[in-house]
Amino acid sequence: MSIRHSLLALLEDQPRYGYQLRIEFENRTGATWPLNIGQVYTTLDRLERDALVARDGDDGNGHVVYSITAAGKAEIRNWFAAPVERNNPPRNELAIKLALAVTLPGVDVKAIIQSQRLSSMKSLQDYSKARRDTALNQRAGDIASLLVLDSLIFQAEAEVRWLDLCEARMIQQGLAK
């Protein structure tokens, strides 16, 4: 996830200080990915160093307000225009765990799959409930939360299907009963 680009996009909307950026990010993504305030300020420092944002004074209460520069606007336009690359996939802890488990003696791979399936199903139910609740009480601006929840639902569904495939492969190979 690009915190750098997320902050730039929020600053393109309007100048803000760090805590406002954190709150706005969480509001617009349905608080799915909590953002550490230290990470916000570290990222702002880098964006300022790279001349993508500039300090725009303070808000009168001692908070430094940042605004996006022309270079920052160009950067965000390029980010929105470019597809998200899949050539360097993020590390998937579950895939790594199962890959190691099937290569080590004495590891109950079927138990790992079952435990994860239960957890993934619980997540799927929670995301689905949150999506239903959000859709039923939809307010202006909830479309962003709905999109994020839809993505999480699809990811959880895909994980459950993948776990089913893993279990079938284990049975096919005679490694699970």
N, C-alpha and C positions, 0 to 999 in steps of 0.2 A: 504494500500500500504506500502510495506516495504522499507523505505528510507535507513535503515541500510543495507539491502542486496543489494539494487541498488548501493549504494556507494561502497560496497565491490566488486561488479561485475565490476564496472568501474575502480577500483584500480587494479583489477586482470589484466585488459587490459594493464595498465601502471600507474606508479606513477603520482599523480596530486596534486595540491593544491585546496582549497575549491571552489574558483570561477570557476576553470576549471571543477570541478566535477558538479557544478550546470549547467553550460553551456552544458556540454556533456550529462547530464541527459535529459535536455530539448530538445537537438538536437535529441537524440535517441528515445524520446517518442513523437516527433512531437510537443513539447511545449504544450501538452495537460494539463499537471499538472505542473503549475509553482512551482518552488521550492524556498522557502525562504532561503537566504544565511545564516541567523542565524540558521535555522534548520540544514543546512549542517554542520556548525562548531560545533553545539551542538552534532550532531550525530558522527562526527569525534572524539570529546572528549570522548564520550562513547565507541566508537570502540577502541580507544587507551587505555582507562582504562581496557577494556576487552581483551587486547593484540591481537586484530584482525588486527590492523594497527599499524604502527610505523612511527614516524617522520623521514624523510629521508633528512634532511638538508633543504636548501631553494633554490630558483631558481635564486638567485643573485639579485632579486628585492624585497627581504623581504617577499616573500610568502613561508610559510611553506609547503613543499611537503610531502605527505603521501604515504606510500607504504603498500601493503598487507603483512601480516605475514603468516607463514605456517598454523597457527590456523585459520586465516581469509580465506585462500584458502580452507581449509576443511569445514568451515562454508558455503562458497558460493557453494561448490560442493553439500553439503547436501540440501541447499535451492533449487538449480536447480533440484535435484533428487526428491524432495518431492512435492506431489500435494498441491495445495492451498486448505486449509480446508474451508469447508462451515458450520461447526458446530457452529460457532459463527458469524452469519451474521452481516455485518456493519449496523448501524442504517440507515434506509431509511426515510428521512424527509417527503417525499410525503406519504408513507404508514402510518406513524404516524399521519400526518395531516388529512388524510381521516378517519383513525380509530377513531380519536377524533371527527371529524366533524359529523360522523353518530351517535354519542352518545350524541351530544349536541343539545338542541332545538334551532330553529331559524337559523341554519347554512344552507346555500344554497349549498348542496353537489354537485348538478348538475353543478352549476356555477364554483365550484372549479375544477371539472373534466374537464369541457369545457376549462377553462383557461389553465389548465395544458396540455391538449391535444394539444392546439394551440402552446404552448411553446415547447412541445416535438416534434411536427411536424417540427417546425422551426429549432430546433437542428438537427433533422434527415436530413433535407434539407442541412443545413450548413455542417454537417459531410460528407454527400454524395458528395457535391460539392468539398470539400477539398480533398476527396479521389479521385475523378475524375481528379482534377487538378494535384495531386501528381502522379497519375498513368500515365497521359499524358506526364508529364515532368520528368519522373522517372530518378533518378540518382542513382549511387551506394550508398548504405546505406539507401535508402528510404523504404526498406522493413520493417524496424522497424516502421516507421511512418504509413505505410499502415496497418500493423497489429493492431496498436493502433486505427486507424480510423475505421477499420472493427469492432473492439470490441465496439467502441462507437456507431456505426451504429446499431449493433445488440441490444445493450442495449436500445437505443432510440426506436427501433421497438418493443421490448418487453414491454417497458413502455406504448406505445400507445395501444398495445393489452390488457395489464392489465387494462388500463383506460376504454377501451371498455367493458371489463368484469365487472368492478366496476359499470359502468353505467347500464349495463344489470341487475346486481343484485339489484341495486336501483329500477329499474322499476319493476322487479319481486316482490320485497317486498312492492311495492306501495309507495316508499319513494321519487320517482322522476317521473315526467310526461314528 
